[in-house]
Amino acid sequence: MRRVWRVVFIILVATFCAALPLTCGPTKTKKAAKERKQVLIYAHRVNGVVEFVCDGQRYSAKELDYTLGEWHIDAAKGSEVAVILEDNMTLSDVKQVPTMALKAGFTEVRAFVYWRGTGHVAEVLFGPVMKYHRNAPIE
């Protein structure tokens, strides 16, 4: 009888030792899918100071720079940033927010200028000039 218990004990220990490496290994955790975001920033000058508005909250330049970095952590790769600048901004202010967004890690950044008097909006293109034909782009 003692021999039977000894054999059973040896089989149990061998089974436990064989199964232990399977359960103790590193586990693969699935990362939560990042959602594609579309960030819209409205910039205007108030009393000589540039003020940024996004989602109803007002930001200074430093606060917006930090917030864009936080938003990029949770954003998917193709997330977009659109900046609408009022016509009272200076030409040097046009590149300020796109530079912040690119520094935060966003790759899809577009800048627009809004004229209050007429209500027109125009996109500001950075980079080489491209000629367009009525039907298709000409290279």
C-alpha positions in Angstrom: 0.0 0.0 0.0 2.8 2.3 0.8 4.3 1.7 -2.6 1.0 2.7 -4.3 0.9 6.0 -2.5 4.5 6.7 -3.3 3.8 6.0 -7.1 0.7 8.2 -7.0 2.6 11.0 -5.2 5.5 10.8 -7.8 3.0 11.0 -10.7 1.2 14.0 -9.2 4.5 15.9 -8.6 5.7 15.1 -12.1 2.4 16.3 -13.6 2.6 19.5 -11.5 6.2 20.1 -12.5 5.4 19.5 -16.2 2.4 21.9 -16.1 4.0 24.6 -14.1 6.1 26.3 -16.9 2.9 26.5 -19.1 1.0 28.6 -16.5 3.9 30.7 -15.2 5.0 32.1 -18.5 4.4 35.7 -19.6 0.9 36.4 -20.7 0.0 38.4 -23.7 -2.3 41.2 -22.9 -4.3 42.8 -25.7 -4.0 46.5 -25.9 -7.2 48.5 -26.1 -7.9 49.7 -29.6 -7.1 53.3 -30.0 -9.9 55.4 -31.5 -9.4 57.8 -34.3 -9.8 61.3 -33.1 -10.5 64.6 -34.9 -9.3 67.5 -32.9 -10.6 71.0 -33.8 -8.7 74.0 -32.3 -10.0 77.6 -32.7 -7.3 80.3 -32.3 -7.8 84.0 -31.9 -6.0 87.0 -30.4 -7.5 88.7 -27.4 -5.8 91.8 -26.1 -2.5 90.9 -27.8 -2.5 87.4 -26.4 -3.2 84.3 -28.5 -6.0 82.2 -27.0 -6.9 78.7 -28.1 -10.3 77.1 -27.7 -10.9 73.4 -28.0 -14.1 71.5 -26.8 -15.3 74.7 -25.1 -12.2 75.0 -23.0 -9.7 77.9 -23.3 -6.0 77.1 -23.3 -2.7 79.1 -23.4 0.1 78.0 -25.7 1.8 75.9 -23.0 -1.4 74.3 -21.8 -2.4 73.4 -25.4 1.0 71.9 -26.1 0.8 69.7 -23.1 -2.9 68.7 -23.9 -2.1 67.8 -27.5 0.6 65.4 -26.1 -1.9 63.8 -23.8 -4.5 63.5 -26.6 -2.0 61.8 -28.9 -1.4 59.1 -26.3 -5.0 57.9 -26.7 -5.4 58.6 -30.4 -5.0 56.2 -33.3 -2.3 56.7 -36.0 -4.5 58.5 -38.5 -6.0 61.1 -36.1 -6.4 64.6 -37.5 -5.8 68.1 -36.1 -7.6 71.0 -37.7 -6.7 74.5 -36.6 -9.0 77.5 -37.4 -7.2 80.8 -37.1 -9.0 84.1 -37.0 -8.0 86.9 -39.4 -6.6 89.0 -36.6 -3.7 86.6 -36.1 -0.2 87.4 -37.4 1.5 85.4 -40.1 3.9 83.9 -37.6 1.0 82.6 -35.5 -0.2 80.5 -38.4 2.6 77.9 -37.9 2.4 77.8 -34.1 -0.3 75.3 -33.5 0.6 73.0 -36.4 4.1 72.9 -35.0 2.7 72.0 -31.6 0.6 69.2 -33.1 3.5 67.8 -35.1 5.7 67.9 -32.0 3.0 66.0 -30.0 3.1 63.2 -32.7 0.1 64.0 -34.9 0.8 63.6 -38.6 -2.4 64.9 -40.2 -2.5 68.6 -39.4 -4.4 71.2 -41.4 -4.6 74.9 -40.8 -7.5 77.2 -41.9 -7.9 80.9 -41.8 -11.4 82.3 -41.0 -12.4 85.9 -42.0 -15.0 87.2 -39.6 -16.2 90.0 -41.9 -17.1 87.8 -44.8 -17.4 84.4 -43.2 -15.0 82.8 -45.7 -12.6 80.0 -44.8 -9.4 79.2 -46.6 -6.9 76.4 -46.0 -3.2 77.3 -45.5 -1.0 74.8 -47.3 2.6 74.2 -46.2 5.0 72.7 -48.6 5.6 72.9 -52.4 3.0 74.5 -54.7 1.0 72.0 -56.7 -0.8 72.9 -59.9 -4.3 71.6 -60.3 -6.4 71.2 -63.4 -10.1 71.2 -63.4 -10.3 67.4 -63.7 -7.2 66.0 -62.1 -3.9 67.1 -60.5 -1.0 67.8 -63.0 2.4 66.7 -61.9 
